[in-house]
Amino acid sequence: MLEADSIQKAGETRIRELGVAEVILDGFRNYDHLQLSLSPGFNVLAGRNAQGKTNFLEALYLLATTRLLRGQRDAEAVYDGRSRAIVAAEMLEGRSRLAITLERGVRKRASLNGLNLPRAADLIGRLPCVSIGSEDMAIVRGEPTDRRLFLDLELSSLYPGYLRHLTLYKRALEQRNALLRDARENAVPAALYEPWEAQLAEHGAALRVYRRNFVDRLAPTTETTHARMGSGEKIRVAYAAKDETADSNALADALAATRMADVARGGTSCGPHRDDMTVEIEGREGRLYGSQGQQRTSVIAVKIATLEVARQELGVPPLLLLDDILSDLDERRRALLVEVVLENAGQAVLTCTEADSAGARILEQARVFEVVSGTVNPL
Ligand SMILES: Nc1ncnc2c1ncn2[C@@H]1O[C@H](COP(=O)(O)OP(=O)(O)OP(=O)(O)O)[C@@H](O)[C@H]1O
């Protein structure tokens, strides 16, 4: 059985960029061209709806994760009428420059100091970042796939080893699923399944060790934060494996035993691609029974716990992106969130419709900007 410590320590060196000095957007969303210097501490972006506040956060999120915040196809983020979008950032330390180019009909490309990286994914984890926004509601309200995505993104950004296991696992899963489809028409010998199942077992067991370890660390902080937010209710977060395979050998056995059933099912039934993370409020599944307010409080608690775990793991705070969540909260929750941000954040970018909702304690140390239809100016 794989030990969390041993696999998490192996090959985990990755250069981290701590903080963004300057952001350059060219043809990204509603930004024709923008060059903006950020404070190494707090940055508040205020502006009316649909002016480009979330788009700006999305650009930073893209550099951190290579994904768009709102999950659309890359081409949708290219400024209407333009053929490509460039998002670049100059880092505070070492002034290195990270960039991503999105181009219609072409795979996204990433570069470091002007040199193209072999794959855009090579950028993942270089700029550690935790974002909290409305799309995170899916962690409680969404489907298991949304919660797996949350775990995959956070873990890939923290551990290069996780990303490697995930990439190899996904490739093996595609191959086994292709064999299952073939088997509907032609006999597929066991020898064709075996190498892919061996990989699924190895990488799948490793993914579960990382995920369980992470969720076990998330759980107590989620509970305390939830309690600090004034909720008298108990929240419980746990990793939920779909099948009871304790290690890679058991997973390999389960895969071999389910081949026939999986042909009929049309997909692989065992493994971490079907797992979930449960979020229970007072013993009931938040997704089914939680009110909107309970769900929102739970999501914020999970995300703040993520920020804390990431900070412990990195030894420094990750970049924090907060998308207009303060204005939706009541006084008590807002005060707590501000307190937690002040305790945990290094560099942060917050958006809000009224700068005042960021609260006096943040505003007094923040650089404040106004966003008006794709332009950002100091206030
Ligand atoms: N590819 C694109 N090209 C041009 N404009 C775009 C593109 N994608 C999105 N937009 C525009 O960006 C604007 C939305 O910006 P954004 O989501 O950042 O709003 P916001 O300032 O965060 O507002 P809210 O407070 O409502 O969340 C919309 O006007 C939308 O039409």
PDBQT file of the ligand as one rigid body, heavy atoms in Angstrom, charges set to zero:
ROOT
HETATM    1  N1  LIG A 401     -14.663  37.051 -25.501  1.00  0.00    +0.000 N 
HETATM    2  C1  LIG A 401     -15.202  38.208 -25.109  1.00  0.00    +0.000 A 
HETATM    3  N2  LIG A 401     -15.057  39.317 -25.866  1.00  0.00    +0.000 NA
HETATM    4  C2  LIG A 401     -15.576  40.499 -25.482  1.00  0.00    +0.000 A 
HETATM    5  N3  LIG A 401     -16.273  40.667 -24.339  1.00  0.00    +0.000 NA
HETATM    6  C3  LIG A 401     -16.446  39.603 -23.546  1.00  0.00    +0.000 A 
HETATM    7  C4  LIG A 401     -15.918  38.311 -23.879  1.00  0.00    +0.000 A 
HETATM    8  N4  LIG A 401     -16.246  37.431 -22.882  1.00  0.00    +0.000 NA
HETATM    9  C5  LIG A 401     -16.955  38.147 -21.977  1.00  0.00    +0.000 A 
HETATM   10  N5  LIG A 401     -17.079  39.442 -22.353  1.00  0.00    +0.000 N 
HETATM   11  C6  LIG A 401     -17.795  40.525 -21.683  1.00  0.00    +0.000 C 
HETATM   12  O1  LIG A 401     -17.280  40.727 -20.390  1.00  0.00    +0.000 OA
HETATM   13  C7  LIG A 401     -18.318  41.281 -19.580  1.00  0.00    +0.000 C 
HETATM   14  C8  LIG A 401     -18.422  40.491 -18.296  1.00  0.00    +0.000 C 
HETATM   15  O2  LIG A 401     -17.358  40.810 -17.514  1.00  0.00    +0.000 OA
HETATM   16  P1  LIG A 401     -17.195  40.169 -16.063  1.00  0.00    +0.000 P 
HETATM   17  O3  LIG A 401     -17.788  38.814 -16.016  1.00  0.00    +0.000 OA
HETATM   18  O4  LIG A 401     -15.780  40.332 -15.694  1.00  0.00    +0.000 OA
HETATM   19  O5  LIG A 401     -18.146  41.112 -15.239  1.00  0.00    +0.000 OA
HETATM   20  P2  LIG A 401     -17.966  41.682 -13.763  1.00  0.00    +0.000 P 
HETATM   21  O6  LIG A 401     -17.364  43.044 -13.833  1.00  0.00    +0.000 OA
HETATM   22  O7  LIG A 401     -17.296  40.679 -12.914  1.00  0.00    +0.000 OA
HETATM   23  O8  LIG A 401     -19.479  41.853 -13.386  1.00  0.00    +0.000 OA
HETATM   24  P3  LIG A 401     -20.389  41.181 -12.252  1.00  0.00    +0.000 P 
HETATM   25  O9  LIG A 401     -20.284  42.133 -11.124  1.00  0.00    +0.000 OA
HETATM   26  O10 LIG A 401     -21.710  41.206 -12.920  1.00  0.00    +0.000 OA
HETATM   27  O11 LIG A 401     -19.862  39.812 -11.991  1.00  0.00    +0.000 OA
HETATM   28  C9  LIG A 401     -19.616  41.121 -20.334  1.00  0.00    +0.000 C 
HETATM   29  O12 LIG A 401     -19.979  42.391 -20.818  1.00  0.00    +0.000 OA
HETATM   30  C10 LIG A 401     -19.256  40.196 -21.461  1.00  0.00    +0.000 C 
HETATM   31  O13 LIG A 401     -20.012  40.425 -22.614  1.00  0.00    +0.000 OA
ENDROOT
TORSDOF 0
